[in-house]
Amino acid sequence: SAASEVYKRQVHGEKTELTHKWLMYKISNFEYLMALNILAGRNFRDLSQYPVFPWIFNKYSTTTNSEFDVNDSRLYRDLSKNMGSAGSLERCQMFSDQYIQSAHISQNVPKYHFGSHYSSPSIILQYLVRLNPYAEGAKSLQGGAFDIPERLFFSIPDQFLSTTREKSDVRELIPEFFYFPEFLANINNFDFGTQKSGERVHNVILPEWAGNCPFKFVEIQRKGFESEHVQKALDEWVNLIFGYKQRGVEAEKSLNVFYYLT
């Protein structure tokens, strides 16, 4: 319709102006990506379309040296690849094989590399489980109680390993990882239980370079996100999530096709 064409032109104009401001360093990387999320229809009121942000480092292990230099390009993730492509060659091959095999599932189901998604309501509730009203949402998802301790979000190093190693986990991050340290602390003192290892699920376990401090973790995350390295590479990740590599031949070539109902 004429109205939809006018809307499309308006959105295109806003994106063009936004990108120009970003390229001219008039807005930060964080502001740019938040604006792209909003233009794409994502917002904080809809868990199924919650803003999405990338993992930016490749070093989240608890054994990583506490001296963490955000100017060291070796510490950064390859933003030209999604998290499904960030693991081993064997894992990437497994997803490529799944794309071929999925063609035989049903004529009504498009082929896909990943059966799960980089963002979903359950992922958002897992990340924000220490805060209300998300804690209540997480309990509602599990029949009125928190999920078992082993499945809760309790460790950033462990979550990063899962996201780069497991077949069913290719999640990205949310904006809170770059501005809101409180979500990492169990400030409401919820009883999340104890894992089989005997470890109590309480505050989120952080990388060693964060010094067990959520504020330092978020500070370093934000510094890294505003670094020159991310400035130069962010558009490649944007192409995967919001741009021309979302679908079609380019998505297939980029190992970036998700199950159609995710």
Phi, psi and omega in degrees: 000166180296322181296318180293325178293321177297318180296317180299318179294323179295314179297317178300318178296320179295319179296318180296315179295319179298312181297321178298315179299319181294315181295334179268008179062030178271343173227158183280168175300320180297313179299319181298311183290325176298317180296321178297318177302314182294317178296333179276001178092007178273146180201166185284353182265353183235107183294336179279346178226044181287146178306141182240137178230159183268151160298136183248333180260164171249008181235096175237005182296148178291346180266359177297139180306136183294340176278103189243111183260109183291352177272356180273108185296340181291343183274357187261147175288153175281105185282359176276354180240146172283177184289338175291334179266359186275350182270211184284165177296326178296319179294317178299319179295324178299319179290324177296319178295322180297325179298318180290315182293328183294342179294340183262000182290307181195146177293338182270356181249115178297151180296151182207152174273321189238129178276346176245177187237166178282348177207140179199162178304321181293324178295317179298316180293327176294314180298321188256021187297341181275359182238145169272149006273005184294328178299318178294323177296319179296320178292320179299325180293337183248025176077023175106000179223158176296152177298167180297149186307323183294339183258000179278156174284108185229349184209124177291316176303317180293322179295320179295319177298317179299317184291338180254358183235326187277149179288329187264008186226107178229031187292152171257195182255182176237163185303331183303335179294351184239001179207352190228080185296339184299336183288348180270351182250141179278067186292341177266359178054045176294148176267098180268357179089186183236136179286166181298336178287349182096359182273128179283136175275114184222250173288153179291131177288132186252162173299154182301327182292349177271354178060033180058028182235113180303325181293320178291320179302310182293324178299314181291321176302314183291319177299317178296320182293330179267009181288163178296326180299312180291324178304319183282335187252348187300325182298333179291320176291321178300321178298326179288320188267320185241349191250210191286351178265012179287326188210170177076203184298319181295323177294319179297314180295330184267010183052056190221034179254122182255153177307135193295340180265004178268000000 
